[in-house]
């Protein structure tokens, strides 16, 4: 992802060899001081985790993000997910910042914000801005599944704030994929039809053609098939009956 070789060289520090952060790998564990005291990432196993960095406290874009994240936080909790923020400031700056937000807006920040002043976690996750000589992170967000695996990485410049709605949309998509092995189309939102995985063998292709006229699946192409999210959890070695028929007038389904 992001190279920080230039930072280390310019500061006359020895280069640290860190593993590349990629989708599917185990998220590096850490213990860190936060606005909620010391926290450890592995203590959140069993829940989805949104780890989101901010360049620094008391900045304009970060403040608006924090307020929006607090307002959307109940939606994360409904999805068995929690959020952890991070800045490279010390804990007192972060505490003063969230208290200032509360005083000005009445909004309480319900999730911890890590004080990564030694840049250790920022380096582990490749969040340091390579264009700066001082400690500043890009705007990164990592969605980590309940088993500790990284399932999504979103990187934005410091000038562009994240969308909590988009983070929820990505989380909804990931949870559908992990639970049902279904994918989501472009511009998909919760409640709309989803996609069967594309066939990868000839047998899967012919099987798809044979079932393409099934009332619970619609295939404008043999490799693009829409269906509904099952209304009950999938059980091991059992086929879940899809109870809701697809609305063929939905704008997210290509016409047959």
Backbone as CSV, one residue per row, in Angstrom:
resi,resn,N_x,N_y,N_z,CA_x,CA_y,CA_z,C_x,C_y,C_z
1,UNK,0.830,-1.203,0.000,0.000,0.000,0.000,0.864,1.253,0.000
2,UNK,0.986,1.899,1.143,1.700,3.166,1.230,3.136,2.918,1.663
3,UNK,4.064,3.530,0.987,5.475,3.385,1.361,5.868,4.505,2.297
4,UNK,6.575,4.138,3.368,7.052,5.171,4.274,8.571,5.144,4.370
5,UNK,9.231,4.648,3.314,10.692,4.618,3.301,11.269,6.021,3.350
6,UNK,10.625,6.955,2.627,11.143,8.321,2.588,11.105,8.982,3.959
7,UNK,10.076,8.675,4.730,9.966,9.257,6.069,11.141,8.806,6.924
8,UNK,11.382,7.483,6.931,12.454,6.953,7.767,13.823,7.498,7.342
9,UNK,14.034,7.590,6.026,15.327,8.069,5.546,15.546,9.527,5.899
10,UNK,14.488,10.333,5.746,14.635,11.752,6.028,14.851,12.042,7.505
11,UNK,14.362,11.149,8.345,14.525,11.337,9.783,15.754,10.595,10.309
12,UNK,16.549,10.021,9.384,17.751,9.271,9.750,17.445,8.128,10.706
13,UNK,16.295,7.501,10.476,15.907,6.367,11.300,16.105,5.088,10.492
14,UNK,16.406,3.978,11.144,16.544,2.712,10.409,15.213,2.287,9.809
15,UNK,15.275,1.724,8.632,14.051,1.293,7.962,13.439,0.119,8.710
16,UNK,12.126,0.205,8.937,11.415,-0.895,9.579,10.765,-1.738,8.498
17,UNK,11.009,-3.018,8.527,10.420,-3.914,7.545,9.099,-4.432,8.106
18,UNK,8.014,-3.967,7.509,6.683,-4.334,7.968,5.955,-5.088,6.866
19,UNK,5.096,-6.022,7.270,4.328,-6.773,6.295,3.292,-5.875,5.645
20,UNK,3.025,-6.151,4.377,2.022,-5.374,3.655,0.629,-5.715,4.180
21,UNK,-0.174,-4.694,4.410,-1.551,-4.889,4.860,-2.416,-5.180,3.639
22,UNK,-3.021,-6.349,3.597,-3.842,-6.743,2.459,-5.151,-7.355,2.940
23,UNK,-6.127,-7.402,2.044,-7.406,-8.028,2.369,-7.200,-9.507,2.670
24,UNK,-7.862,-9.972,3.698,-7.807,-11.383,4.053,-6.776,-11.734,5.100
25,UNK,-5.785,-10.870,5.322,-4.762,-11.208,6.307,-5.280,-10.893,7.717
26,UNK,-4.652,-11.503,8.711,-5.020,-11.259,10.092,-4.598,-9.843,10.475
27,UNK,-5.517,-9.083,11.015,-5.209,-7.706,11.405,-4.178,-7.709,12.526
28,UNK,-3.107,-6.923,12.413,-2.095,-6.878,13.470,-2.719,-6.488,14.812
29,UNK,-2.437,-7.274,15.824,-2.986,-6.985,17.151,-2.192,-5.857,17.806
30,UNK,-2.808,-5.186,18.761,-2.118,-4.111,19.477,-2.806,-3.858,20.808
31,UNK,-2.049,-3.289,21.711,-2.586,-2.725,22.959,-2.261,-1.242,22.922
32,UNK,-3.264,-0.397,23.151,-3.037,1.036,22.993,-3.855,1.830,24.009
33,UNK,-3.323,2.985,24.379,-4.047,3.910,25.253,-5.048,4.686,24.413
34,UNK,-6.272,4.782,24.905,-7.334,5.476,24.181,-8.123,6.352,25.147
35,UNK,-9.097,7.036,24.611,-9.984,7.859,25.446,-10.869,7.008,26.351
36,UNK,-10.882,5.699,26.155,-11.605,4.771,27.036,-10.636,3.937,27.867
37,UNK,-9.391,4.383,27.981,-8.381,3.600,28.680,-7.651,2.696,27.710
38,UNK,-6.914,1.730,28.251,-6.172,0.814,27.382,-7.132,-0.181,26.731
39,UNK,-6.942,-0.396,25.435,-7.754,-1.365,24.704,-6.820,-2.278,23.908
40,UNK,-7.313,-3.483,23.633,-6.562,-4.439,22.827,-7.472,-4.908,21.707
41,UNK,-6.971,-4.904,20.491,-7.798,-5.253,19.340,-8.379,-6.651,19.470
42,UNK,-7.575,-7.615,19.908,-8.042,-8.998,19.976,-9.165,-9.196,20.998
43,UNK,-9.357,-8.239,21.901,-10.471,-8.332,22.844,-11.821,-8.167,22.151
44,UNK,-11.804,-7.691,20.918,-13.049,-7.472,20.177,-13.399,-8.654,19.280
45,UNK,-12.678,-9.769,19.396,-13.019,-10.942,18.600,-14.469,-11.334,18.875
46,UNK,-15.157,-11.740,17.817,-16.582,-12.035,17.919,-17.437,-10.877,17.426
47,UNK,-16.812,-9.725,17.191,-17.500,-8.556,16.652,-16.771,-8.054,15.412
48,UNK,-17.485,-7.381,14.545,-16.861,-6.636,13.472,-16.251,-5.368,14.057
49,UNK,-15.119,-4.965,13.534,-14.435,-3.768,14.026,-14.175,-2.825,12.854
50,UNK,-14.550,-1.570,13.030,-14.186,-0.517,12.089,-13.075,0.296,12.743
51,UNK,-11.854,0.108,12.238,-10.694,0.852,12.739,-10.462,2.016,11.781
52,UNK,-10.651,3.248,12.267,-10.611,4.417,11.395,-9.639,5.457,11.935
53,UNK,-8.705,5.880,11.084,-7.708,6.854,11.509,-8.122,8.274,11.131
54,UNK,-7.672,9.225,11.926,-7.814,10.650,11.647,-6.410,11.252,11.618
55,UNK,-6.142,12.194,10.731,-4.799,12.789,10.688,-4.363,13.372,12.025
56,UNK,-5.271,14.102,12.686,-4.948,14.663,14.000,-6.196,15.249,14.629
57,UNK,-6.130,15.505,15.922,-7.255,16.111,16.642,-7.396,17.577,16.254
58,UNK,-8.558,18.136,16.549,-8.848,19.555,16.323,-8.632,19.979,14.870
59,UNK,-9.036,19.116,13.934,-8.997,19.496,12.530,-10.423,19.463,11.984
60,UNK,-10.663,20.222,10.941,-12.033,20.457,10.483,-12.712,19.197,9.953
61,UNK,-12.073,18.507,8.988,-12.699,17.333,8.397,-12.879,16.236,9.446
62,UNK,-11.862,16.031,10.267,-11.922,14.980,11.284,-13.046,15.235,12.282
63,UNK,-13.263,16.482,12.627,-14.327,16.822,13.578,-15.694,16.483,13.002
64,UNK,-15.916,16.817,11.726,-17.210,16.488,11.117,-17.388,14.981,11.004
65,UNK,-16.313,14.270,10.706,-16.387,12.810,10.637,-16.748,12.204,11.982
66,UNK,-16.125,12.702,13.024,-16.361,12.160,14.357,-17.820,12.349,14.771
67,UNK,-18.361,13.513,14.487,-19.756,13.795,14.826,-20.691,12.873,14.051
68,UNK,-20.437,12.721,12.747,-21.281,11.847,11.935,-21.159,10.397,12.396
69,UNK,-19.949,9.965,12.713,-19.750,8.590,13.171,-20.503,8.321,14.465
70,UNK,-20.519,9.309,15.365,-21.248,9.152,16.622,-22.742,9.010,16.366
71,UNK,-23.262,9.758,15.397,-24.687,9.699,15.090,-25.075,8.377,14.445
72,UNK,-24.143,7.777,13.682,-24.426,6.498,13.021,-24.031,5.303,13.883
73,UNK,-23.436,5.537,15.033,-22.906,4.430,15.828,-23.965,3.395,16.229
74,UNK,-25.190,3.794,16.568,-26.212,2.776,16.880,-26.439,1.793,15.732
75,UNK,-26.272,2.252,14.481,-26.429,1.355,13.338,-25.301,0.325,13.288
76,UNK,-24.101,0.729,13.674,-22.997,-0.231,13.761,-23.300,-1.299,14.810
77,UNK,-23.780,-0.861,15.968,-24.067,-1.799,17.053,-25.121,-2.825,16.634
78,UNK,-26.118,-2.401,15.853,-27.140,-3.323,15.359,-26.524,-4.418,14.492
79,UNK,-25.399,-4.126,13.887,-24.729,-5.059,12.989,-23.611,-5.827,13.680
80,UNK,-23.630,-5.872,15.013,-22.590,-6.547,15.795,-21.215,-5.974,15.463
81,UNK,-21.142,-4.641,15.360,-19.892,-3.979,14.999,-19.598,-2.851,15.980
82,UNK,-18.315,-2.564,16.147,-17.870,-1.452,16.978,-16.884,-0.620,16.162
83,UNK,-16.612,0.576,16.639,-15.661,1.452,15.958,-14.536,1.820,16.911
84,UNK,-13.335,1.923,16.363,-12.176,2.419,17.096,-11.543,3.520,16.251
85,UNK,-11.422,4.716,16.828,-10.758,5.805,16.128,-9.274,5.837,16.473
86,UNK,-8.528,6.624,15.721,-7.088,6.735,15.969,-6.583,8.086,15.474
87,UNK,-5.753,8.732,16.298,-4.983,9.898,15.859,-3.538,9.691,16.303
88,UNK,-2.641,10.527,15.794,-1.248,10.464,16.230,-0.970,11.465,17.343
89,UNK,-2.027,12.057,17.911,-1.882,12.965,19.047,-1.842,12.172,20.350
90,UNK,-1.523,12.851,21.446,-1.545,12.160,22.736,-2.976,12.097,23.263
91,UNK,-3.180,11.321,24.299,-4.532,11.067,24.793,-5.186,12.329,25.339
92,UNK,-4.380,13.261,25.871,-4.962,14.487,26.421,-5.525,15.376,25.319
93,UNK,-4.858,15.414,24.178,-5.386,16.152,23.035,-6.695,15.535,22.552
94,UNK,-6.724,14.218,22.493,-7.952,13.546,22.053,-9.098,13.767,23.036
95,UNK,-8.794,13.719,24.341,-9.826,13.966,25.345,-10.346,15.400,25.255
96,UNK,-9.439,16.345,25.115,-9.855,17.749,24.995,-10.691,17.960,23.746
97,UNK,-10.322,17.271,22.684,-11.038,17.397,21.409,-12.475,16.895,21.526
98,UNK,-12.672,15.681,22.055,-14.035,15.148,22.119,-14.868,15.901,23.156
99,UNK,-14.218,16.455,24.189,-14.967,17.268,25.159,-15.386,18.582,24.521
100,UNK,-14.535,19.151,23.676,-14.881,20.370,22.963,-16.066,20.131,22.030
101,UNK,-16.071,18.968,21.362,-17.204,18.606,20.503,-18.478,18.521,21.323
102,UNK,-18.391,17.897,22.489,-19.569,17.768,23.350,-20.076,19.140,23.803
103,UNK,-19.160,20.009,24.187,-19.563,21.333,24.647,-20.225,22.153,23.542
104,UNK,-19.719,22.022,22.329,-20.230,22.834,21.225,-21.494,22.249,20.589
105,UNK,-21.621,20.920,20.585,-22.719,20.287,19.842,-23.636,19.417,20.696
106,UNK,-23.186,19.021,21.890,-23.964,18.093,22.710,-23.794,16.643,22.284
107,UNK,-22.928,16.383,21.306,-22.706,15.020,20.806,-21.596,14.350,21.608
108,UNK,-21.904,13.197,22.178,-20.912,12.398,22.894,-20.311,11.372,21.951
109,UNK,-19.002,11.271,21.943,-18.324,10.274,21.101,-18.323,8.950,21.865
110,UNK,-19.073,7.946,21.392,-19.276,6.726,22.181,-18.204,5.664,22.019
111,UNK,-17.250,5.871,21.141,-16.230,4.850,20.870,-14.849,5.379,21.248
112,UNK,-13.902,4.499,21.518,-12.561,4.942,21.924,-11.777,5.527,20.755
113,UNK,-10.897,6.485,21.081,-9.971,7.037,20.098,-8.561,6.781,20.602
114,UNK,-7.792,6.037,19.838,-6.432,5.665,20.228,-5.496,6.856,20.099
115,UNK,-4.587,6.987,21.070,-3.517,7.980,21.003,-2.259,7.275,20.505
116,UNK,-2.018,7.347,19.210,-0.889,6.651,18.595,0.280,7.620,18.396
117,UNK,0.690,8.254,19.486,1.717,9.299,19.380,3.093,8.751,19.005
118,UNK,3.334,7.446,19.247,4.630,6.878,18.841,4.571,6.285,17.430
119,UNK,3.424,6.402,16.766,3.214,5.983,15.377,3.303,4.472,15.166
120,UNK,3.326,3.715,16.234,3.523,2.272,16.103,2.385,1.613,15.322
121,UNK,1.134,1.917,15.706,-0.016,1.298,15.032,-0.149,1.850,13.612
122,UNK,0.098,3.145,13.459,0.028,3.755,12.123,1.004,3.091,11.168
123,UNK,2.192,2.744,11.664,3.169,2.041,10.833,2.727,0.605,10.555
124,UNK,2.202,-0.066,11.587,1.742,-1.441,11.404,0.706,-1.541,10.290
125,UNK,-0.185,-0.563,10.223,-1.294,-0.595,9.279,-1.041,0.233,8.021
126,UNK,0.177,0.763,7.852,0.500,1.511,6.650,-0.295,2.780,6.493
127,UNK,-0.568,3.477,7.607,-1.428,4.649,7.570,-0.684,5.971,7.508
128,UNK,0.641,5.940,7.550,1.384,7.203,7.551,1.377,7.846,6.178
129,UNK,1.184,9.147,6.165,1.183,9.909,4.923,2.618,10.019,4.407
130,UNK,2.923,9.491,3.223,4.302,9.498,2.732,4.770,10.871,2.271
131,UNK,3.865,11.825,2.154,4.227,13.153,1.659,4.560,14.131,2.777
132,UNK,4.578,13.670,4.024,4.828,14.556,5.157,6.031,14.067,5.961
133,UNK,6.751,14.995,6.526,7.895,14.627,7.360,7.487,14.416,8.808
134,UNK,6.336,14.957,9.179,5.890,14.806,10.566,4.809,13.732,10.642
135,UNK,4.491,13.335,11.862,3.554,12.237,12.045,2.132,12.630,11.687
136,UNK,1.674,12.190,10.555,0.315,12.458,10.113,-0.171,11.258,9.336
137,UNK,-1.383,10.805,9.611,-1.924,9.652,8.906,-2.798,10.097,7.748
138,UNK,-2.922,9.231,6.748,-3.975,9.418,5.766,-5.285,9.008,6.428
139,UNK,-6.396,9.165,5.719,-7.698,8.826,6.290,-8.019,7.382,5.899
140,UNK,-7.639,6.453,6.760,-7.815,5.024,6.482,-8.951,4.444,7.309
141,UNK,-9.639,3.458,6.732,-10.664,2.718,7.466,-10.524,1.238,7.137
142,UNK,-10.417,0.410,8.170,-10.279,-1.038,8.016,-11.499,-1.707,8.638
143,UNK,-12.171,-2.547,7.865,-13.246,-3.367,8.420,-12.689,-4.754,8.676
144,UNK,-12.755,-5.174,9.933,-12.162,-6.424,10.397,-13.287,-7.340,10.861
145,UNK,-13.290,-8.576,10.373,-14.407,-9.463,10.707,-14.247,-10.059,12.108
146,UNK,-15.253,-10.786,12.603,-15.195,-11.310,13.974,-14.053,-12.285,14.235
147,UNK,-13.410,-12.788,13.173,-12.276,-13.695,13.335,-10.943,-12.955,13.255
148,UNK,-11.009,-11.637,13.123,-9.789,-10.842,13.105,-9.177,-10.648,11.732
149,UNK,-9.900,-10.986,10.665,-9.396,-10.848,9.302,-9.836,-9.513,8.692
150,UNK,-8.927,-8.877,7.974,-9.243,-7.616,7.303,-10.066,-7.917,6.061
151,UNK,-11.257,-7.332,5.979,-12.155,-7.589,4.861,-12.335,-6.386,3.942
152,UNK,-11.973,-5.195,4.405,-12.093,-4.010,3.559,-11.082,-2.968,4.006
153,UNK,-10.501,-2.262,3.036,-9.583,-1.157,3.319,-10.000,0.032,2.465
154,UNK,-10.288,1.137,3.110,-10.658,2.358,2.395,-9.667,3.450,2.771
155,UNK,-8.972,3.990,1.772,-7.976,5.029,1.999,-8.385,6.300,1.272
156,UNK,-8.444,7.403,2.022,-8.798,8.701,1.468,-7.726,9.719,1.850
157,UNK,-7.569,10.785,1.065,-6.639,11.846,1.460,-7.192,12.615,2.645
158,UNK,-6.340,13.383,3.304,-6.776,14.106,4.500,-7.834,15.155,4.173
159,UNK,-7.964,15.526,2.900,-8.912,16.568,2.511,-10.329,16.058,2.312
160,UNK,-10.507,14.723,2.284,-11.808,14.132,1.947,-12.349,13.322,3.116
161,UNK,-13.493,13.722,3.639,-14.089,13.021,4.770,-14.798,11.741,4.350
162,UNK,-14.832,10.757,5.233,-15.517,9.495,4.977,-17.026,9.672,5.077
163,UNK,-17.749,8.768,4.450,-19.206,8.706,4.546,-19.597,7.539,5.436
164,UNK,-20.272,7.820,6.536,-20.726,6.736,7.413,-21.740,5.845,6.705
165,UNK,-22.561,6.433,5.840,-23.519,5.630,5.079,-22.795,4.624,4.195
166,UNK,-21.706,5.057,3.567,-20.954,4.150,2.709,-20.276,3.052,3.528
167,UNK,-19.765,3.395,4.704,-19.143,2.376,5.546,-20.178,1.334,5.974
168,UNK,-21.395,1.775,6.292,-22.457,0.832,6.647,-22.832,-0.037,5.451
169,UNK,-22.860,0.562,4.263,-23.190,-0.190,3.047,-22.147,-1.279,2.794
170,UNK,-20.876,-0.918,2.951,-19.803,-1.905,2.764,-19.919,-3.010,3.809
171,UNK,-20.195,-2.639,5.046,-20.337,-3.633,6.114,-21.501,-4.571,5.824
172,UNK,-22.642,-4.018,5.392,-23.793,-4.858,5.045,-23.426,-5.851,3.945
173,UNK,-22.701,-5.377,2.942,-22.286,-6.239,1.836,-21.374,-7.359,2.323
174,UNK,-20.393,-7.012,3.155,-19.463,-8.014,3.668,-20.184,-9.060,4.511
175,UNK,-21.134,-8.631,5.315,-21.849,-9.579,6.168,-22.716,-10.527,5.345
176,UNK,-23.322,-10.024,4.270,-24.107,-10.880,3.384,-23.200,-11.909,2.703
177,UNK,-22.040,-11.474,2.256,-21.109,-12.387,1.600,-20.625,-13.463,2.566
178,UNK,-20.268,-13.071,3.792,-19.742,-14.046,4.747,-20.815,-15.016,5.221
179,UNK,-22.058,-14.553,5.314,-23.112,-15.432,5.823,-23.750,-16.281,4.738
180,UNK,-23.923,-15.708,3.549,-24.683,-16.397,2.504,-23.887,-16.697,1.231
181,UNK,-22.634,-16.259,1.149,-21.843,-16.420,-0.075,-22.553,-15.784,-1.269
182,UNK,-23.093,-14.591,-1.064,-23.710,-13.808,-2.120,-22.954,-12.494,-2.259
183,UNK,-22.994,-11.917,-3.453,-22.293,-10.662,-3.723,-23.305,-9.522,-3.868
184,UNK,-22.823,-8.286,-3.927,-23.729,-7.149,-4.087,-23.338,-6.340,-5.324
185,UNK,-24.315,-5.902,-6.106,-24.019,-5.161,-7.340,-23.648,-3.712,-7.070
186,UNK,-23.246,-3.021,-8.141,-22.924,-1.609,-8.013,-24.118,-0.797,-7.534
187,UNK,-23.846,0.169,-6.671,-24.868,1.061,-6.106,-25.897,0.316,-5.250
188,UNK,-25.572,-0.908,-4.838,-26.486,-1.691,-4.014,-26.687,-1.042,-2.652
189,UNK,-27.915,-1.156,-2.123,-28.201,-0.772,-0.745,-29.017,-1.883,-0.084
190,UNK,-29.045,-1.861,1.232,-29.714,-2.897,2.011,-31.163,-3.052,1.567
191,UNK,-31.581,-4.316,1.365,-32.952,-4.610,0.969,-33.113,-4.859,-0.516
192,UNK,-32.113,-4.503,-1.328,-32.189,-4.711,-2.763,-31.651,-6.091,-3.132
193,UNK,-31.992,-6.596,-4.340,-31.494,-7.905,-4.772,-29.973,-7.957,-4.802
194,UNK,-29.453,-9.159,-4.622,-28.006,-9.384,-4.610,-27.648,-10.339,-5.742
195,UNK,-26.368,-10.667,-5.851,-25.877,-11.473,-6.965,-25.345,-12.824,-6.506
196,UNK,-25.648,-13.857,-7.302,-24.988,-15.138,-7.115,-23.545,-15.004,-7.604
197,UNK,-22.578,-15.680,-6.975,-21.199,-15.626,-7.478,-21.127,-16.093,-8.928
198,UNK,-20.227,-15.508,-9.698,-20.061,-15.876,-11.098,-19.537,-17.307,-11.218
199,UNK,-20.136,-18.139,-12.097,-19.623,-19.504,-12.285,-18.159,-19.495,-12.715
200,UNK,-17.391,-20.419,-12.189,-15.963,-20.474,-12.519,-15.575,-21.775,-13.211
201,UNK,-16.543,-22.693,-13.401,-16.286,-23.924,-14.143,-17.422,-24.133,-15.144
202,UNK,-17.187,-25.012,-16.119,-18.213,-25.261,-17.135,-19.449,-25.911,-16.517
203,UNK,-19.248,-26.818,-15.556,-20.392,-27.443,-14.888,-21.239,-26.399,-14.169
204,UNK,-20.580,-25.459,-13.515,-21.320,-24.390,-12.841,-22.064,-23.532,-13.855
205,UNK,-21.442,-23.308,-15.017,-22.081,-22.514,-16.066,-23.367,-23.190,-16.554
206,UNK,-23.280,-24.477,-16.916,-24.459,-25.181,-17.434,-25.538,-25.295,-16.370
207,UNK,-25.144,-25.494,-15.132,-26.118,-25.543,-14.051,-26.822,-24.201,-13.906
208,UNK,-26.075,-23.130,-14.050,-26.661,-21.797,-13.959,-27.679,-21.570,-15.076
209,UNK,-27.351,-22.009,-16.291,-28.278,-21.870,-17.419,-29.553,-22.657,-17.154
210,UNK,-29.421,-23.832,-16.575,-30.582,-24.687,-16.333,-31.525,-24.122,-15.284
211,UNK,-30.977,-23.352,-14.343,-31.837,-22.822,-13.276,-32.172,-21.349,-13.482
212,UNK,-31.753,-20.791,-14.637,-31.924,-19.353,-14.835,-33.379,-18.923,-14.930
213,UNK,-34.302,-19.886,-15.212,-35.720,-19.525,-15.275,-36.429,-19.801,-13.954
214,UNK,-35.658,-20.135,-12.923,-36.221,-20.321,-11.589,-36.854,-19.032,-11.113
215,UNK,-38.004,-19.121,-10.457,-38.714,-17.913,-10.042,-37.962,-17.121,-8.981
216,UNK,-36.977,-17.753,-8.321,-36.229,-17.059,-7.270,-34.897,-16.507,-7.752
217,UNK,-34.618,-16.645,-9.033,-33.357,-16.145,-9.561,-33.601,-15.594,-10.962
218,UNK,-32.988,-14.465,-11.284,-33.162,-13.846,-12.600,-31.783,-13.560,-13.188
219,UNK,-31.554,-14.046,-14.413,-30.230,-13.958,-15.034,-30.308,-13.245,-16.382
220,UNK,-30.055,-11.944,-16.420,-29.975,-11.261,-17.715,-28.810,-11.773,-18.553
221,UNK,-27.758,-12.289,-17.891,-26.648,-13.001,-18.529,-26.403,-14.248,-17.684
222,UNK,-25.802,-15.296,-18.290,-25.546,-16.491,-17.492,-24.579,-16.210,-16.354
223,UNK,-23.789,-15.168,-16.479,-22.818,-14.826,-15.436,-23.280,-13.681,-14.541
224,UNK,-24.498,-13.195,-14.745,-25.073,-12.137,-13.889,-26.459,-12.590,-13.462
225,UNK,-26.583,-13.078,-12.244,-27.848,-13.618,-11.750,-28.229,-12.970,-10.426
226,UNK,-29.404,-12.394,-10.408,-29.913,-11.720,-9.213,-30.778,-12.665,-8.396
227,UNK,-30.751,-12.472,-7.087,-31.600,-13.224,-6.184,-31.868,-12.352,-4.959
228,UNK,-32.615,-12.871,-4.007,-32.882,-12.154,-2.768,-32.034,-12.723,-1.645
229,UNK,-31.745,-11.902,-0.665,-31.057,-12.382,0.529,-32.007,-13.315,1.286
230,UNK,-31.566,-14.508,1.666,-32.436,-15.411,2.431,-32.968,-14.727,3.673
231,UNK,-34.191,-15.082,4.042,-34.807,-14.455,5.210,-34.509,-15.200,6.494
232,UNK,-33.849,-16.352,6.402,-33.458,-17.098,7.601,-32.018,-17.530,7.430
233,UNK,-31.287,-17.719,8.547,-29.874,-18.089,8.456,-29.658,-19.398,7.712
234,UNK,-28.538,-19.498,7.016,-28.178,-20.747,6.338,-27.693,-21.767,7.366
235,UNK,-28.219,-22.993,7.291,-27.798,-24.052,8.196,-26.825,-24.957,7.453
236,UNK,-25.943,-25.574,8.190,-24.938,-26.443,7.585,-25.590,-27.585,6.812
237,UNK,-25.075,-27.842,5.598,-25.521,-28.941,4.743,-27.014,-28.884,4.437
238,UNK,-27.575,-27.696,4.451,-28.993,-27.542,4.136,-29.158,-26.416,3.141
239,UNK,-30.174,-26.541,2.303,-30.432,-25.505,1.318,-31.497,-24.575,1.851
240,UNK,-31.217,-23.308,1.863,-32.174,-22.330,2.353,-33.141,-21.940,1.237
241,UNK,-34.424,-21.994,1.542,-35.426,-21.598,0.567,-35.533,-20.087,0.529
242,UNK,-35.441,-19.528,-0.653,-35.590,-18.085,-0.814,-37.078,-17.769,-0.872
243,UNK,-37.595,-17.023,0.072,-39.020,-16.833,0.214,-39.535,-15.590,-0.506
244,UNK,-38.665,-14.605,-0.704,-39.118,-13.375,-1.348,-38.735,-13.385,-2.813
245,UNK,-39.695,-13.151,-3.675,-39.398,-13.112,-5.104,-38.817,-11.757,-5.462
246,UNK,-37.977,-11.748,-6.491,-37.308,-10.526,-6.923,-38.314,-9.609,-7.593
247,UNK,-38.239,-8.346,-7.269,-39.035,-7.337,-7.947,-38.329,-6.960,-9.241
248,UNK,-38.870,-7.412,-10.359,-38.175,-7.203,-11.640,-38.196,-5.772,-12.084
249,UNK,-38.955,-4.925,-11.399,-38.955,-3.500,-11.738,-37.882,-2.730,-11.006
250,UNK,-37.134,-3.416,-10.111,-36.102,-2.720,-9.349,-35.037,-2.169,-10.289
251,UNK,-34.640,-0.931,-10.056,-33.712,-0.251,-10.950,-32.324,-0.881,-10.943
252,UNK,-32.029,-1.699,-9.918,-30.698,-2.310,-9.846,-30.620,-3.639,-10.603
253,UNK,-31.735,-4.061,-11.220,-31.714,-5.288,-12.005,-31.739,-4.905,-13.473
254,UNK,-30.782,-5.404,-14.227,-30.770,-5.113,-15.665,-31.964,-5.789,-16.311
255,UNK,-32.605,-5.162,-17.293,-33.787,-5.768,-17.944,-33.413,-7.024,-18.714
256,UNK,-34.325,-7.972,-18.703,-34.095,-9.229,-19.433,-34.382,-9.006,-20.920
